[in-house]
């Protein structure tokens, strides 16, 4: 199945979107820092059997443009809202990994009437001073040495990983994550009224505790910790993620049960 590709105007900059399957429901997939729509390849065919899968490259990433910075988390949420409006999606289930989970929670807070449910994979609602410093080093590396600098700052000096996107834009996005230190999402979570599924690998370097903190702050949340799994559950154990989603889906209004 070849996805449909679209370039959507998000208010002066283009956001690249790939669409597979038919909805409703509409499942909007938001990747993590320095990833792209491709990170969802292992789960997209199966998710597309369950609804319309809308994968977007977040601003500065992949094939999406990077408007002038700095950015706020709310700006990233506005990009999501622009995609929903362009595709005439009234209410979506946001499936967010890591940074994408942060954007998903922010979208649910800023645009609650557009979000039917959240699936949050290996994400966090706050960070400490040490992690904030790490984000700043990543941003500076991107500004100074481009995508190669981003890759070395994240993966180590000897990495061969390639990053696709606009390094300056990614640096601005990285600082929206740094803002979780001084302006955490945690105290705001109680305002999220939609059902939430949190999935986290037992061996995730961010730690299951970060997802537990989110779960404790939400009025309607289910937390699943996946044994022998790291940060990228949707890549490492896609079938486990799909099973968790199928058990969660009946709790989301308007999302049919698969199978």
DOKEKE-100107 format. One record per residue: x, y, z of N, C-alpha, C in turn; residue in three letters. Coordinates in nm, 4 decimals, padded with zeros to 6 digits. Layout:
N
nxx  nyy  nzz  caxx  cayy  cazz  cxx  cyy  czz  res
X  Y  Z  X  Y  Z  X  Y  Z  ala $
...
//
This chain:
259
nxx  nyy  nzz  caxx  cayy  cazz  cxx  cyy  czz  res
00.0843  -00.1190  00.0000  00.0000  00.0000  00.0000  00.0885  00.1249  00.0000  unk $
00.0778  00.2029  -00.1058  00.1561  00.3261  -00.1153  00.0769  00.4404  -00.0539  unk $
00.1336  00.5103  00.0438  00.0580  00.6192  00.1070  00.0392  00.7370  00.0138  unk $
-00.0681  00.8120  00.0359  -00.0863  00.9395  -00.0325  00.0001  01.0430  00.0381  unk $
00.0706  01.1259  -00.0376  00.1528  01.2306  00.0212  00.0905  01.3671  -00.0069  unk $
00.0939  01.4524  00.0944  00.0371  01.5859  00.0825  00.1304  01.6870  00.1487  unk $
00.1297  01.8078  00.0973  00.1999  01.9192  00.1598  00.0931  02.0178  00.2083  unk $
00.0848  02.0384  00.3367  -00.0228  02.1159  00.3976  00.0303  02.2492  00.4484  unk $
-00.0417  02.3550  00.4198  -00.0050  02.4874  00.4695  -00.0455  02.4985  00.6151  unk $
00.0538  02.5146  00.7017  00.0284  02.5240  00.8452  00.0457  02.6670  00.8947  unk $
00.0147  02.7628  00.8079  00.0246  02.9022  00.8484  00.1545  02.9670  00.8040  unk $
00.1913  02.9433  00.6792  00.3131  03.0039  00.6253  00.4274  02.9071  00.6070  unk $
00.4143  02.7852  00.6559  00.5154  02.6818  00.6311  00.4438  02.5523  00.5958  unk $
00.5118  02.4688  00.5188  00.4531  02.3436  00.4715  00.4843  02.2301  00.5669  unk $
00.3830  02.1477  00.5921  00.3984  02.0257  00.6716  00.3705  01.9071  00.5801  unk $
00.4656  01.8146  00.5737  00.4502  01.6958  00.4899  00.3701  01.5896  00.5636  unk $
00.2732  01.5306  00.4917  00.1840  01.4306  00.5502  00.1739  01.3109  00.4566  unk $
00.1790  01.1900  00.5124  00.1502  01.0662  00.4396  00.0231  01.0059  00.4970  unk $
-00.0684  00.9617  00.4108  -00.1977  00.9095  00.4539  -00.2179  00.7697  00.3975  unk $
-00.2589  00.6776  00.4860  -00.2866  00.5392  00.4473  -00.4205  00.4972  00.5080  unk $
-00.4962  00.4154  00.4349  -00.6214  00.3633  00.4876  -00.7346  00.4639  00.4824  unk $
-00.8476  00.4229  00.5407  -00.9680  00.5048  00.5386  -01.0273  00.5153  00.6791  unk $
-01.0797  00.6330  00.7082  -01.1422  00.6550  00.8386  -01.2848  00.6989  00.8223  unk $
-01.3520  00.7255  00.9326  -01.2957  00.7222  01.0673  -01.2799  00.5806  01.1194  unk $
-01.1997  00.5633  01.2244  -01.1297  00.6668  01.2999  -01.0076  00.7195  01.2254  unk $
-00.9611  00.8347  01.2688  -00.8394  00.8948  01.2150  -00.7306  00.8869  01.3204  unk $
-00.6211  00.8221  01.2854  -00.5091  00.7991  01.3757  -00.3916  00.8842  01.3282  unk $
-00.3582  00.9870  01.4035  -00.2539  01.0811  01.3640  -00.1258  01.0475  01.4392  unk $
-00.0226  01.0086  01.3658  00.1027  00.9608  01.4251  00.2073  01.0722  01.4269  unk $
00.2610  01.0974  01.5464  00.3580  01.2050  01.5680  00.4887  01.1442  01.6188  unk $
00.5940  01.1585  01.5388  00.7229  01.0968  01.5689  00.8003  01.1749  01.6757  unk $
00.9119  01.1177  01.7179  00.9989  01.1811  01.8158  01.1056  01.2689  01.7517  unk $
01.1893  01.3261  01.8361  01.2954  01.4167  01.7922  01.3881  01.3486  01.6918  unk $
01.4166  01.4167  01.5822  01.5016  01.3783  01.4697  01.4549  01.2527  01.3959  unk $
01.3337  01.2061  01.4221  01.2747  01.0991  01.3422  01.1887  01.1607  01.2319  unk $
01.1145  01.0768  01.1601  01.0282  01.1228  01.0510  00.9128  01.0247  01.0370  unk $
00.8289  01.0459  00.9342  00.7158  00.9549  00.9128  00.7608  00.8099  00.8986  unk $
00.8829  00.7883  00.8513  00.9310  00.6523  00.8258  00.9392  00.5675  00.9521  unk $
00.9490  00.6311  01.0674  00.9641  00.5552  01.1924  00.8398  00.4721  01.2230  unk $
00.7262  00.5049  01.1555  00.6001  00.4326  01.1775  00.5785  00.3208  01.0771  unk $
00.6761  00.2923  00.9909  00.6548  00.1982  00.8812  00.6102  00.0600  00.9282  unk $
00.6579  00.0142  01.0414  00.6279  -00.1233  01.0845  00.4850  -00.1383  01.1365  unk $
00.4243  -00.0286  01.1796  00.2866  -00.0388  01.2324  00.1821  00.0192  01.1383  unk $
00.2240  00.0978  01.0406  00.1267  00.1654  00.9540  00.0340  00.0694  00.8800  unk $
00.0837  -00.0381  00.8158  -00.0099  -00.1266  00.7449  -00.1188  -00.1837  00.8352  unk $
-00.0822  -00.2233  00.9555  -00.1823  -00.2789  01.0476  -00.2749  -00.1709  01.1017  unk $
-00.2205  -00.0536  01.1319  -00.3069  00.0553  01.1780  -00.4037  00.0969  01.0680  unk $
-00.3586  00.0893  00.9411  -00.4440  00.1291  00.8297  -00.5595  00.0318  00.8093  unk $
-00.5518  -00.0880  00.8681  -00.6661  -00.1798  00.8685  -00.7703  -00.1376  00.9724  unk $
-00.7294  -00.0501  01.0622  -00.8155  -00.0070  01.1719  -00.8758  00.1319  01.1488  unk $
-00.8199  00.2076  01.0541  -00.8693  00.3426  01.0276  -00.7777  00.4141  00.9299  unk $
-00.7948  00.5450  00.9206  -00.7090  00.6278  00.8358  -00.5878  00.6714  00.9174  unk $
-00.4686  00.6404  00.8683  -00.3437  00.6732  00.9372  -00.2832  00.7965  00.8727  unk $
-00.2686  00.9014  00.9510  -00.2117  01.0266  00.9048  -00.0779  01.0451  00.9756  unk $
00.0310  01.0315  00.9000  00.1654  01.0483  00.9573  00.2216  01.1816  00.9093  unk $
00.2723  01.2622  01.0012  00.3293  01.3889  00.9570  00.4725  01.4044  01.0049  unk $
00.5525  01.4654  00.9180  00.6856  01.5107  00.9574  00.6660  01.6412  01.0360  unk $
00.7049  01.6419  01.1611  00.6888  01.7637  01.2392  00.7837  01.8719  01.1864  unk $
00.7488  01.9966  01.2122  00.8234  02.1091  01.1536  00.9745  02.0928  01.1728  unk $
01.0474  02.1208  01.0655  01.1924  02.1070  01.0680  01.2414  01.9659  01.0442  unk $
01.1520  01.8675  01.0507  01.1902  01.7271  01.0370  01.1504  01.6729  00.8997  unk $
01.2284  01.5772  00.8515  01.1939  01.5100  00.7271  01.1733  01.6082  00.6139  unk $
01.0535  01.6041  00.5539  01.0227  01.6882  00.4380  00.9385  01.8102  00.4749  unk $
00.9198  01.8365  00.6025  00.8449  01.9556  00.6444  00.9375  02.0764  00.6573  unk $
00.8821  02.1936  00.6334  00.9599  02.3166  00.6424  00.9777  02.3596  00.7881  unk $
01.0742  02.4470  00.8072  01.1024  02.5022  00.9397  01.0838  02.6532  00.9350  unk $
00.9753  02.7040  00.9922  00.9594  02.8495  00.9961  01.0617  02.9117  01.0907  unk $
01.0814  03.0433  01.0858  01.1751  03.1078  01.1780  01.1366  03.0822  01.3234  unk $
01.2359  03.0634  01.4081  01.2129  03.0385  01.5503  01.2210  03.1654  01.6315  unk $
01.2129  03.1511  01.7636  01.1977  03.0266  01.8388  01.0546  02.9736  01.8334  unk $
01.0369  02.8468  01.8804  00.9065  02.7842  01.8838  00.8624  02.7620  02.0286  unk $
00.7319  02.7460  02.0426  00.6737  02.6996  02.1686  00.6098  02.5632  02.1443  unk $
00.5847  02.4907  02.2501  00.5153  02.3624  02.2328  00.3798  02.3835  02.1665  unk $
00.3159  02.4939  02.1985  00.1856  02.5246  02.1401  00.1936  02.5438  01.9889  unk $
00.3089  02.5876  01.9388  00.3257  02.6024  01.7942  00.3235  02.4658  01.7256  unk $
00.3851  02.3672  01.7881  00.3848  02.2325  01.7318  00.2440  02.1751  01.7341  unk $
00.1690  02.2058  01.8400  00.0299  02.1627  01.8468  -00.0538  02.2307  01.7390  unk $
-00.0224  02.3554  01.7071  -00.0941  02.4268  01.6012  -00.0720  02.3608  01.4656  unk $
00.0475  02.3063  01.4442  00.0722  02.2323  01.3200  -00.0210  02.1125  01.3090  unk $
-00.0395  02.0419  01.4198  -00.1304  01.9269  01.4207  -00.2724  01.9727  01.3904  unk $
-00.3149  02.0804  01.4542  -00.4496  02.1326  01.4310  -00.4682  02.1735  01.2854  unk $
-00.3642  02.2282  01.2232  -00.3723  02.2671  01.0816  -00.3909  02.1458  00.9925  unk $
-00.3224  02.0363  01.0248  -00.3388  01.9123  00.9481  -00.4808  01.8594  00.9630  unk $
-00.5334  01.8595  01.0859  -00.6702  01.8121  01.1079  -00.7698  01.8955  01.0271  unk $
-00.7509  02.0269  01.0284  -00.8420  02.1146  00.9546  -00.8328  02.0903  00.8041  unk $
-00.7107  02.0765  00.7536  -00.6909  02.0569  00.6102  -00.7529  01.9266  00.5626  unk $
-00.7442  01.8239  00.6431  -00.7962  01.6922  00.6056  -00.9408  01.6721  00.6507  unk $
-01.0033  01.7774  00.7040  -01.1436  01.7726  00.7498  -01.1647  01.6620  00.8536  unk $
-01.0701  01.6520  00.9462  -01.0799  01.5546  01.0555  -01.1383  01.6255  01.1767  unk $
-01.2586  01.5848  01.2157  -01.3230  01.6508  01.3288  -01.2562  01.6145  01.4606  unk $
-01.2322  01.4842  01.4807  -01.1698  01.4379  01.6051  -01.0757  01.3233  01.5711  unk $
-00.9564  01.3285  01.6262  -00.8547  01.2287  01.5945  -00.8039  01.1614  01.7208  unk $
-00.7512  01.0417  01.7020  -00.6706  00.9759  01.8047  -00.5256  01.0094  01.7726  unk $
-00.4572  01.0757  01.8638  -00.3176  01.1122  01.8424  -00.2281  01.0029  01.8996  unk $
-00.1389  00.9523  01.8158  -00.0450  00.8465  01.8555  00.0933  00.9110  01.8541  unk $
00.1470  00.9401  01.9720  00.2704  01.0162  01.9799  00.3819  00.9419  02.0498  unk $
00.4997  00.9404  01.9863  00.6175  00.8784  02.0468  00.7129  00.9852  02.0971  unk $
00.7564  00.9749  02.2220  00.8587  01.0609  02.2795  00.8196  01.2076  02.2619  unk $
00.8930  01.2855  02.1826  00.8529  01.4232  02.1564  00.7109  01.4302  02.1015  unk $
00.6751  01.3339  02.0174  00.5401  01.3315  01.9626  00.4342  01.3153  02.0692  unk $
00.4683  01.2472  02.1781  00.3757  01.2369  02.2903  00.3555  01.3706  02.3592  unk $
00.4643  01.4462  02.3709  00.4560  01.5807  02.4308  00.3676  01.6701  02.3447  unk $
00.3856  01.6616  02.2127  00.3021  01.7403  02.1218  00.1567  01.6929  02.1293  unk $
00.1361  01.5626  02.1428  00.0001  01.5090  02.1536  -00.0700  01.5624  02.2774  unk $
-00.0023  01.5587  02.3926  -00.0625  01.6105  02.5157  -00.0917  01.7598  02.5034  unk $
00.0012  01.8334  02.4429  -00.0184  01.9777  02.4249  -00.1366  02.0055  02.3342  unk $
-00.1516  01.9253  02.2287  -00.2658  01.9419  02.1385  -00.3964  01.9140  02.2112  unk $
-00.3981  01.8112  02.2953  -00.5196  01.7798  02.3715  -00.5565  01.8924  02.4676  unk $
-00.4558  01.9635  02.5185  -00.4811  02.0765  02.6078  -00.5264  02.2001  02.5301  unk $
-00.4654  02.2245  02.4139  -00.4955  02.3451  02.3358  -00.6200  02.3299  02.2484  unk $
-00.6461  02.2077  02.2031  -00.7573  02.1824  02.1105  -00.8372  02.0601  02.1576  unk $
-00.8945  02.0645  02.2768  -00.9577  01.9450  02.3347  -01.0730  01.8894  02.2523  unk $
-01.1429  01.9746  02.1785  -01.2570  01.9293  02.0999  -01.2149  01.8518  01.9759  unk $
-01.0865  01.8548  01.9418  -01.0374  01.7854  01.8212  -00.9712  01.6520  01.8533  unk $
-00.9582  01.6181  01.9813  -00.8832  01.4985  02.0213  -00.9764  01.3989  02.0909  unk $
-00.9923  01.2812  02.0281  -01.0793  01.1771  02.0835  -01.0069  01.0879  02.1825  unk $
-00.8755  01.0752  02.1673  -00.7973  00.9895  02.2553  -00.6495  01.0081  02.2273  unk $
-00.5672  00.9617  02.3207  -00.4220  00.9715  02.3076  -00.3596  00.8339  02.3290  unk $
-00.2630  00.8001  02.2442  -00.1755  00.6844  02.2651  -00.0348  00.7404  02.2768  unk $
00.0213  00.7336  02.3961  00.1499  00.7973  02.4257  00.2556  00.6891  02.4458  unk $
00.3597  00.6923  02.3642  00.4623  00.5879  02.3640  00.5936  00.6470  02.4127  unk $
00.6444  00.5970  02.5250  00.7771  00.6358  02.5733  00.7971  00.7854  02.5817  unk $
00.7087  00.8552  02.6506  00.7169  01.0001  02.6542  00.7276  01.0512  02.7972  unk $
00.7236  01.1839  02.8131  00.7415  01.2458  02.9447  00.6639  01.3770  02.9501  unk $
00.6326  01.4195  03.0704  00.5619  01.5463  03.0903  00.6478  01.6490  03.1627  unk $
00.7709  01.6119  03.1944  00.8614  01.7027  03.2655  01.0036  01.6537  03.2446  unk $
01.1016  01.7375  03.2764  01.2402  01.6928  03.2744  01.3174  01.7661  03.3830  unk $
01.4299  01.7096  03.4214  01.5110  01.7729  03.5254  01.6177  01.8628  03.4622  unk $
01.6952  01.9274  03.5457  01.7941  02.0236  03.4956  01.8991  01.9561  03.4084  unk $
01.9373  01.8342  03.4438  02.0383  01.7621  03.3662  01.9887  01.7345  03.2245  unk $
01.8643  01.6884  03.2124  01.8087  01.6591  03.0802  01.7895  01.7881  03.0007  unk $
01.7476  01.8945  03.0687  01.7332  02.0244  03.0019  01.8670  02.0692  02.9434  unk $
01.9756  02.0471  03.0177  02.1089  02.0800  02.9678  02.1464  01.9970  02.8467  unk $
02.1061  01.8699  02.8470  02.1321  01.7817  02.7322  02.0586  01.8337  02.6094  unk $
01.9335  01.8732  02.6248  01.8583  01.9299  02.5123  01.9266  02.0554  02.4581  unk $
01.9771  02.1390  02.5467  02.0439  02.2618  02.5022  02.1711  02.2281  02.4237  unk $
02.2438  02.1264  02.4675  02.3648  02.0868  02.3942  02.3293  02.0351  02.2548  unk $
02.2194  01.9625  02.2443  02.1742  01.9147  02.1132  02.1409  02.0332  02.0234  unk $
02.0667  02.1301  02.0772  02.0272  02.2469  01.9987  02.1493  02.3238  01.9501  unk $
02.2447  02.3453  02.0386  02.3659  02.4197  02.0016  02.4449  02.3442  01.8952  unk $
02.4515  02.2112  01.9090  02.5243  02.1304  01.8106  02.4597  02.1417  01.6732  unk $
02.3269  02.1438  01.6688  02.2573  02.1587  01.5419  02.2805  02.2944  01.4792  unk $
02.2785  02.3978  01.5626  02.3027  02.5333  01.5121  02.4447  02.5496  01.4597  unk $
02.5383  02.4840  01.5237  02.6798  02.4999  01.4897  02.7228  02.4078  01.3761  unk $
02.6791  02.2818  01.3813  02.7327  02.1810  01.2901  02.6259  02.1077  01.2091  unk $
02.5068  02.1635  01.2020  02.4034  02.1061  01.1171  02.3550  01.9687  01.1620  unk $
02.3030  01.8928  01.0656  02.2466  01.7613  01.0983  02.3508  01.6640  01.1511  unk $
02.4731  01.6756  01.1028  02.5793  01.5885  01.1545  02.6061  01.6190  01.3020  unk $
02.6008  01.7461  01.3387  02.6179  01.7830  01.4784  02.5054  01.7312  01.5652  unk $
02.3821  01.7370  01.5131  02.2684  01.6807  01.5871  02.2898  01.5321  01.6121  unk $
02.3296  01.4606  01.5071  02.3479  01.3158  01.5193  02.4545  01.2817  01.6226  unk $
02.5663  01.3545  01.6206  02.6732  01.3254  01.7173  02.6289  01.3578  01.8600  unk $
02.5563  01.4674  01.8770  02.5122  01.5067  02.0110  02.4137  01.4069  02.0701  unk $
02.3313  01.3451  01.9835  02.2297  01.2520  02.0314  02.2830  01.1095  02.0414  unk $
02.3554  01.0660  01.9389  02.3918  00.9250  01.9289  02.5387  00.8955  01.9585  unk $
02.6218  00.9984  01.9732  02.7626  00.9761  02.0017  02.8523  01.0160  01.8859  unk $
02.9764  01.0426  01.9157  03.0702  01.0967  01.8167  03.0944  01.0044  01.6978  unk $
03.0826  00.8730  01.7179  03.1151  00.7790  01.6104  02.9917  00.7326  01.5331  unk $
02.8793  00.7943  01.5583  02.7557  00.7477  01.4951  02.7603  00.7607  01.3428  unk $
02.6907  00.6707  01.2760  02.6733  00.6774  01.1308  02.5284  00.7111  01.0951  unk $
02.4472  00.7406  01.1941  02.3068  00.7713  01.1685  02.2936  00.9028  01.0931  unk $
02.2003  00.9039  01.0000  02.1729  01.0222  00.9189  02.0409  01.0848  00.9648  unk $
02.0379  01.2152  00.9761  01.9176  01.2872  01.0163  01.8688  01.3693  00.8984  unk $
01.7387  01.3585  00.8680  01.6786  01.4337  00.7582  01.5989  01.5510  00.8144  unk $
01.6258  01.6699  00.7636  01.5503  01.7855  00.8089  01.6356  01.9105  00.8114  unk $
01.5803  02.0147  00.8690  01.6441  02.1448  00.8804  01.7032  02.1579  01.0204  unk $
01.8351  02.1595  01.0297  01.9019  02.1560  01.1602  01.8628  02.2746  01.2480  unk $
01.8478  02.3916  01.1881  01.8098  02.5089  01.2681  01.6689  02.4917  01.3240  unk $
01.5784  02.4409  01.2406  01.4427  02.4155  01.2880  01.4394  02.3106  01.3965  unk $
01.5182  02.2032  01.3788  01.5226  02.0981  01.4811  01.5795  02.1529  01.6117  unk $
01.6751  02.2431  01.6024  01.7287  02.3063  01.7239  01.6190  02.3819  01.7982  unk $
01.5364  02.4554  01.7238  01.4255  02.5271  01.7874  01.3267  02.4290  01.8513  unk $
01.2983  02.3187  01.7805  01.2080  02.2178  01.8358  01.2669  02.1585  01.9633  unk $
01.3967  02.1328  01.9621  01.4622  02.0738  02.0794  01.4450  02.1623  02.2030  unk $
01.4467  02.2910  02.1819  01.4303  02.3816  02.2965  01.2868  02.3812  02.3498  unk $
01.1895  02.3387  02.2677  01.0543  02.3230  02.3229  01.0514  02.2069  02.4220  unk $
01.1390  02.1087  02.4018  01.1491  01.9980  02.4971  01.2216  02.0441  02.6231  unk $
01.3238  02.1234  02.6047  01.3950  02.1811  02.7199  01.2995  02.2580  02.8105  unk $
01.1955  02.3189  02.7535  01.1017  02.3994  02.8319  01.0244  02.3170  02.9348  unk $
01.0278  02.1843  02.9224  00.9597  02.0996  03.0213  01.0235  02.1100  03.1594  unk $
01.1440  02.1650  03.1664  01.2087  02.1832  03.2969  01.1446  02.2986  03.3735  unk $
01.1352  02.4149  03.3089  01.0799  02.5317  03.3767  00.9277  02.5397  03.3647  unk $
00.8718  02.4740  03.2642  00.7268  02.4789  03.2414  00.6754  02.3379  03.2133  unk $
00.6721  02.2507  03.3146  00.6318  02.1119  03.2926  00.4838  02.0994  03.2565  unk $
00.4534  01.9940  03.1825  00.3141  01.9627  03.1527  00.2429  01.8961  03.2701  unk $
00.3177  01.8362  03.3590  00.2602  01.7537  03.4656  00.1441  01.8204  03.5399  unk $
00.1569  01.9440  03.5888  00.0450  02.0026  03.6625  -00.0759  02.0376  03.5765  unk $
-00.0614  02.0289  03.4443  -00.1707  02.0633  03.3527  -00.2496  01.9409  03.3077  unk $
-00.1981  01.8212  03.3398  -00.2538  01.6986  03.2821  -00.3977  01.6719  03.3230  unk $
-00.4370  01.7163  03.4397  -00.5726  01.6882  03.4877  -00.6793  01.7490  03.3978  unk $
-00.6417  01.8445  03.3119  -00.7370  01.9071  03.2207  -00.7620  01.8225  03.0958  unk $
-00.6839  01.7168  03.0753  -00.7036  01.6284  02.9602  -00.8139  01.5301  02.9942  unk $
-00.9259  01.5396  02.9242  -01.0437  01.4598  02.9595  -01.0594  01.3351  02.8739  unk $
-00.9890  01.3239  02.7629  -01.0074  01.2080  02.6749  -00.9360  01.0858  02.7322  unk $
-00.9744  00.9650  02.6888  -00.9035  00.8443  02.7317  -00.7591  00.8445  02.6809  unk $
-00.6693  00.7906  02.7630  -00.5268  00.7902  02.7294  -00.4682  00.6517  02.7545  unk $
-00.3945  00.6011  02.6578  -00.3152  00.4794  02.6730  -00.1688  00.5189  02.6730  unk $
-00.0961  00.4770  02.7766  00.0482  00.4986  02.7823  00.1175  00.3641  02.7675  unk $
00.2105  00.3577  02.6724  00.2869  00.2359  02.6479  00.4341  00.2721  02.6576  unk $
00.5089  00.1966  02.7379  00.6506  00.2284  02.7564  00.7299  00.0996  02.7705  unk $
00.8472  00.0969  02.7097  00.9345  -00.0187  02.7232  00.9985  -00.0234  02.8606  unk $
01.0084  -00.1421  02.9139  01.0692  -00.1620  03.0466  01.2128  -00.1092  03.0494  unk $
01.2815  -00.1175  02.9345  01.4210  -00.0759  02.9264  01.4385  00.0609  02.8603  unk $
01.3317  00.1374  02.8491  01.3386  00.2717  02.7924  01.4346  00.3568  02.8761  unk $
01.5340  00.4208  02.8129  01.6270  00.5048  02.8898  01.5576  00.6182  02.9650  unk $
01.4442  00.6660  02.9143  01.3688  00.7682  02.9863  01.3045  00.7114  03.1118  unk $
01.2861  00.5788  03.1111  01.2328  00.5118  03.2282  01.0818  00.5069  03.2313  unk $
01.0248  00.3922  03.2729  00.8796  00.3815  03.2882  00.8216  00.4821  03.3872  unk $
00.9055  00.5326  03.4781  00.8557  00.6276  03.5773  00.7988  00.7526  03.5111  unk $
00.8602  00.7962  03.4009  00.8109  00.9152  03.3316  00.6676  00.8950  03.2838  unk $
00.6375  00.7747  03.2333  00.5013  00.7448  03.1891  00.4081  00.7280  03.3088  unk $
00.4601  00.6726  03.4188  00.3783  00.6574  03.5386  00.3369  00.7934  03.5948  unk $
00.4270  00.8901  03.5884  00.3944  01.0253  03.6348  00.2787  01.0820  03.5537  unk $
00.2828  01.0617  03.4217  00.1743  01.1089  03.3364  00.0441  01.0378  03.3733  unk $
00.0509  00.9055  03.3865  -00.0682  00.8268  03.4184  -00.1342  00.8742  03.5474  unk $
-00.0519  00.9042  03.6468  -00.1048  00.9472  03.7759  -00.1732  01.0829  03.7679  unk $
-00.1334  01.1643  03.6687  -00.1894  01.2984  03.6570  -00.3135  01.3080  03.5716  unk $
-00.3503  01.1971  03.5054  -00.4623  01.1982  03.4118  -00.5869  01.1359  03.4738  unk $
-00.7039  01.1881  03.4412  -00.8270  01.1326  03.4970  -00.8694  01.0002  03.4350  unk $
-00.8237  00.9699  03.3119  -00.8678  00.8494  03.2419  -00.7508  00.7908  03.1643  unk $
-00.6671  00.7139  03.2342  -00.5441  00.6641  03.1718  -00.5210  00.5175  03.2041  unk $
-00.4590  00.4498  03.1081  -00.4146  00.3112  03.1271  -00.2660  00.3063  03.0923  unk $
-00.1858  00.2454  03.1793  -00.0414  00.2354  03.1586  -00.0030  00.0902  03.1356  unk $
00.0719  00.0651  03.0266  00.1225  -00.0687  02.9974  00.2741  -00.0609  02.9813  unk $
00.3453  -00.1398  03.0616  00.4910  -00.1464  03.0557  00.5286  -00.2754  02.9807  unk $
00.6057  -00.2609  02.8736  00.6376  -00.3733  02.7858  00.7722  -00.4344  02.8255  unk $
00.7756  -00.5605  02.8675  00.9022  -00.6238  02.9066  00.9999  -00.6341  02.7895  unk $
01.1284  -00.6290  02.8214  01.2345  -00.6496  02.7225  01.2184  -00.5586  02.6007  unk $
01.1855  -00.4340  02.6256  01.1643  -00.3397  02.5164  01.2242  -00.2056  02.5552  unk $
01.2779  -00.1347  02.4562  01.3408  -00.0061  02.4817  01.2508  00.1114  02.4465  unk $
01.3088  00.2139  02.3854  01.2401  00.3413  02.3659  01.1413  00.3392  02.2489  unk $
01.1731  00.2637  02.1439  01.0917  00.2651  02.0222  01.0019  00.1413  02.0181  unk $
00.8976  00.1392  02.0984  00.8085  00.0232  02.1061  00.7502  -00.0087  01.9685  unk $
00.7131  00.0929  01.8926  00.6488  00.0732  01.7625  00.7437  00.0147  01.6588  unk $
00.8732  00.0197  01.6858  00.9729  -00.0414  01.5985  01.0155  -00.1775  01.6537  unk $
01.0375  -00.1843  01.7836  01.0907  -00.3051  01.8467  00.9853  -00.4140  01.8638  unk $
00.8640  -00.3764  01.9039  00.7583  -00.4744  01.9288  00.6242  -00.4205  01.8774  unk $
00.6131  -00.4015  01.7454  00.4903  -00.3420  01.6912  00.3641  -00.4213  01.7209  unk $
00.3766  -00.5542  01.7215  00.2572  -00.6358  01.7459  00.2049  -00.6167  01.8882  unk $
00.2955  -00.5915  01.9830  00.2536  -00.5676  02.1214  00.1810  -00.4337  02.1318  unk $
00.2315  -00.3342  02.0614  00.1650  -00.2038  02.0603  00.0260  -00.2150  01.9988  unk $
00.0131  -00.2880  01.8885  -00.1160  -00.3040  01.8239  -00.2147  -00.3765  01.9139  unk $
-00.1682  -00.4762  01.9851  -00.2546  -00.5487  02.0776  -00.3036  -00.4570  02.1892  unk $
-00.2129  -00.3739  02.2409  -00.2513  -00.2788  02.3460  -00.3535  -00.1791  02.2921  unk $
-00.3335  -00.1348  02.1684  -00.4279  -00.0400  02.1081  -00.5658  -00.1040  02.0924  unk $
-00.5704  -00.2293  02.0486  -00.6994  -00.2956  02.0279  -00.7760  -00.3116  02.1586  unk $
-00.7042  -00.3350  02.2670  -00.7710  -00.3450  02.3974  -00.8167  -00.2090  02.4489  unk $
-00.7488  -00.1045  02.4049  -00.7804  00.0312  02.4488  -00.8903  00.0962  02.3648  unk $
-00.8973  00.0614  02.2361  -00.9855  00.1308  02.1412  -01.1312  00.1386  02.1846  unk $
-01.1889  00.0335  02.2454  -01.3296  00.0448  02.2834  -01.3592  00.1579  02.3826  unk $
-01.2578  00.2085  02.4497  -01.2793  00.3170  02.5446  -01.2901  00.4526  02.4762  unk $
-01.2531  00.4584  02.3470  -01.2541  00.5846  02.2742  -01.3847  00.5945  02.1963  unk $
-01.4599  00.6974  02.2223  -01.5872  00.7159  02.1563  -01.5684  00.7287  02.0056  unk $
-01.6417  00.6461  01.9307  -01.6372  00.6542  01.7858  -01.5292  00.5707  01.7213  unk $
-01.4491  00.4966  01.8004  -01.3451  00.4100  01.7447  -01.3938  00.2659  01.7511  unk $
-01.4181  00.2009  01.6370  -01.4694  00.0635  01.6377  -01.3641  -00.0347  01.6840  unk $
-01.4102  -00.1479  01.7374  -01.3202  -00.2547  01.7796  -01.2702  -00.3315  01.6583  unk $
-01.1402  -00.3605  01.6548  -01.0811  -00.4315  01.5406  -01.1034  -00.5813  01.5562  unk $
-01.1274  -00.6476  01.4426  -01.1340  -00.7925  01.4435  -01.2769  -00.8449  01.4406  unk $
//
